[in-house]
């Protein structure tokens, strides 16, 4: 793979691009029990970066770009990870995986990859209006060699002119409102949710850890480093998070009108985009507003999530981001959310799994939330909740930005 510093710089650029922040980067840390519709929304890990510039093309930033000319530079590594996952290989299958040598063309597989990219682009352009309908994964499915010949058993199929004996008819799709109302009831009901006016949550964030830094065996290990986080919310829109990291404490707050971030590098105001997200995070009744948060919601079928059957709702955010929500067919609880980011080679998935629901003051909350990616070593996280207190008496002043120079 690339050098660790390149990895970390790419990670910052990727989060920056997806989160639309100019000075801060927000990692996905959705609050317990909440569904936020803007991808990568939640408590913040703040990194000091230069102001975001318009996205350059891949060939302006990297050497020897040929088949992917014109691709936004921020999409280059997501696309590479999509290809790597589709073929079931590591980066060194095509690249000389040494510092400063990734651009070289020594390996024949790299030339083959370029031909395949051009072929896929031509198919999509000529037959699908340029949309990435056909991708590397369409044929490869985790193998370097696509399987051209179907197996004998694959040719067996049910007689469609009549039902097989004992074959039950498929379950009819429930109405959208039925699923959403069952979800609200599973969480404790509308009255219980509306009764929560404040919440304090303590959790452990498991995030990627860099090991063997500065050596040829440097690597990132998913969910191997622990940070502690405390989040305080007060209805209708006040929010405070305190994250303790190896490099110091990062505090982020919103008092209903002013958003701010304070870390060892200083204190700054939030961007308008960050404030919009914070307002969503501060909403303690967001589970009651799913139809308001999405531009479109459609029940599409039933799928398995681990050992559970789940009704699937396909959703479209106001920003035209596609998501899939999986609700347990029995309990009604949300089991999984898949958020899709469109790239030149198809959709880049972000999967969030909700587990270990527990009742707190009559309201159920997931005490473990795991976020997974194609490049899971560099981005995979888990949040493990240790304590939740609700309806505390809070002072409005604690959400205000501290005076400059004051220590928190």
Secondary structure as GFF3:
##gff-version 3
##sequence-region A 1 408
A	DSSP	alpha_helix	4	19	.	.	.	ID=ss1
A	DSSP	alpha_helix	58	61	.	.	.	ID=ss2
A	DSSP	three_ten_helix	73	75	.	.	.	ID=ss3
A	DSSP	alpha_helix	76	87	.	.	.	ID=ss4
A	DSSP	three_ten_helix	91	93	.	.	.	ID=ss5
A	DSSP	alpha_helix	108	127	.	.	.	ID=ss6
A	DSSP	alpha_helix	136	140	.	.	.	ID=ss7
A	DSSP	three_ten_helix	153	155	.	.	.	ID=ss8
A	DSSP	alpha_helix	176	187	.	.	.	ID=ss9
A	DSSP	alpha_helix	190	194	.	.	.	ID=ss10
A	DSSP	beta_strand	198	211	.	.	.	ID=ss11
A	DSSP	beta_strand	219	234	.	.	.	ID=ss12
A	DSSP	beta_strand	238	245	.	.	.	ID=ss13
A	DSSP	beta_strand	248	254	.	.	.	ID=ss14
A	DSSP	beta_strand	259	263	.	.	.	ID=ss15
A	DSSP	beta_strand	266	269	.	.	.	ID=ss16
A	DSSP	alpha_helix	272	282	.	.	.	ID=ss17
A	DSSP	three_ten_helix	286	289	.	.	.	ID=ss18
A	DSSP	alpha_helix	290	293	.	.	.	ID=ss19
A	DSSP	beta_strand	294	305	.	.	.	ID=ss20
A	DSSP	beta_strand	308	317	.	.	.	ID=ss21
A	DSSP	beta_strand	322	328	.	.	.	ID=ss22
A	DSSP	beta_strand	334	343	.	.	.	ID=ss23
A	DSSP	beta_strand	346	360	.	.	.	ID=ss24
A	DSSP	beta_strand	363	373	.	.	.	ID=ss25
A	DSSP	alpha_helix	376	379	.	.	.	ID=ss26
A	DSSP	beta_strand	381	390	.	.	.	ID=ss27
A	DSSP	three_ten_helix	396	399	.	.	.	ID=ss28
###
